[in-house]
Amino acid sequence: MRVVLINGSPHKNGNTALALQTVADALQERGIETETIQVGNRMIRGCMACGACSKTGRCAFEKDDFHALCEKVYTADGLIIGSPVYYAGVAGTMKAFLDKLFYASAGRMRHKVGAAVAVLRRSGGMSTFDELNHYFLISEMVVAPSSYWNIIHGAKPGEAAQDAEGLDTLRVLAANMAWLLQMKEQTAKTLPPPPAMDRARTNFIR
Ligand SMILES: Cc1cc2nc3c(=O)[nH]c(=O)nc-3n(C[C@H](O)[C@H](O)[C@H](O)COP(=O)(O)O)c2cc1C
């Protein structure tokens, strides 16, 4: 089983990297393969709402390397998205990446196990954690829990190593995520997931 971890920070070795490595180490200890991808240092423009991805499954404005990243996520069993908090929200490049990844996904995220991690100096963790979870919950993903919300504190790169409770929260998250992934694998034949259902789309006015 394979989990992809997305680092939404521009810093390769910042606090988000440290937080994601903590989860990755704990997943690997439980036999889960991991791959961490940094997107926060890339040039990714915001979604242009052209709708092309609904026909092709790919963003018309992005190149092959972007689509290769998306493919890694679409073929993984689990996904962790980690973002530094910028103005009490998801960092801009990460938001551009997630909007495109999920908008073009056409059901490919369904029933994957996911978890979000917010990384910050002081305040805005809950709003960012909430924002990140929106991607999972509208995609019928299974969200892995922990013993606290997955938020870890640090300002300068590396400071998050001092947030003992934040680190433990991430280790509990990894243990629960590994368990969910193993449960899914072991019950794949005996308890298949429900099929996708059609839904009304009313836009509130019609
Ligand atoms: C543009 C910008 C906005 C930020 N806004 C917040 C904020 O609203 N709340 C907060 O606690 N920290 C804020 N920070 C601090 C970062 O979230 C913090 O330094 C974090 O550890 C960075 O993670 P990284 O090392 O992975 O890049 C901001 C940093 C930047 C560059």
The ligand as an SDF file (V2000), in Angstrom:
LIG
                    3D

 31 33  0  0  0  0  0  0  0  0999 V2000
    2.8240   34.8110    3.8720 C   0  0  0  0  0  0  0  0  0  0  0  0
    2.8400   34.1480    5.2320 C   0  0  0  0  0  0  0  0  0  0  0  0
    1.7120   34.1840    6.0140 C   0  0  0  0  0  0  0  0  0  0  0  0
    1.6920   33.5510    7.2610 C   0  0  0  0  0  0  0  0  0  0  0  0
    0.5440   33.5770    7.9920 N   0  0  0  0  0  0  0  0  0  0  0  0
    0.5090   32.9560    9.1960 C   0  0  0  0  0  0  0  0  0  0  0  0
   -0.7000   32.9250    9.9640 C   0  0  0  0  0  0  0  0  0  0  0  0
   -1.7600   33.4130    9.5690 O   0  0  0  0  0  0  0  0  0  0  0  0
   -0.6610   32.3250   11.1850 N   0  0  0  0  0  0  0  0  0  0  0  0
    0.4800   31.7590   11.6930 C   0  0  0  0  0  0  0  0  0  0  0  0
    0.4520   31.2500   12.7980 O   0  0  0  0  0  0  0  0  0  0  0  0
    1.6310   31.7180   10.9610 N   0  0  0  0  0  0  0  0  0  0  0  0
    1.6710   32.3010    9.7390 C   0  0  0  0  0  0  0  0  0  0  0  0
    2.8280   32.2600    8.9780 N   0  0  0  0  0  0  0  0  0  0  0  0
    3.9920   31.5100    9.5050 C   0  0  0  0  0  0  0  0  0  0  0  0
    4.1060   30.0800    8.9160 C   0  0  0  0  0  0  0  0  0  0  0  0
    2.8710   29.4030    8.9000 O   0  0  0  0  0  0  0  0  0  0  0  0
    5.1070   29.2560    9.7430 C   0  0  0  0  0  0  0  0  0  0  0  0
    6.3440   29.9020    9.7420 O   0  0  0  0  0  0  0  0  0  0  0  0
    5.2600   27.8220    9.2760 C   0  0  0  0  0  0  0  0  0  0  0  0
    6.0450   27.1060   10.1950 O   0  0  0  0  0  0  0  0  0  0  0  0
    5.9220   27.7370    7.8970 C   0  0  0  0  0  0  0  0  0  0  0  0
    6.0420   26.3820    7.5050 O   0  0  0  0  0  0  0  0  0  0  0  0
    7.2420   25.8860    6.5750 P   0  0  0  0  0  0  0  0  0  0  0  0
    8.5050   25.9780    7.4070 O   0  0  0  0  0  0  0  0  0  0  0  0
    6.9100   24.4770    6.2120 O   0  0  0  0  0  0  0  0  0  0  0  0
    7.2640   26.7920    5.3900 O   0  0  0  0  0  0  0  0  0  0  0  0
    2.8630   32.8850    7.7360 C   0  0  0  0  0  0  0  0  0  0  0  0
    4.0130   32.8580    6.9270 C   0  0  0  0  0  0  0  0  0  0  0  0
    4.0050   33.4790    5.6890 C   0  0  0  0  0  0  0  0  0  0  0  0
    5.2530   33.4160    4.8290 C   0  0  0  0  0  0  0  0  0  0  0  0
  1  2  1  0
  2  3  1  0
  2 30  2  0
  3  4  2  0
  4  5  1  0
  4 28  1  0
  5  6  2  0
  6  7  1  0
  6 13  1  0
  7  8  2  0
  7  9  1  0
  9 10  1  0
 10 11  2  0
 10 12  1  0
 12 13  2  0
 13 14  1  0
 14 15  1  0
 14 28  1  0
 15 16  1  0
 16 17  1  0
 16 18  1  0
 18 19  1  0
 18 20  1  0
 20 21  1  0
 20 22  1  0
 22 23  1  0
 23 24  1  0
 24 25  2  0
 24 26  1  0
 24 27  1  0
 28 29  2  0
 29 30  1  0
 30 31  1  0
M  END
$$$$
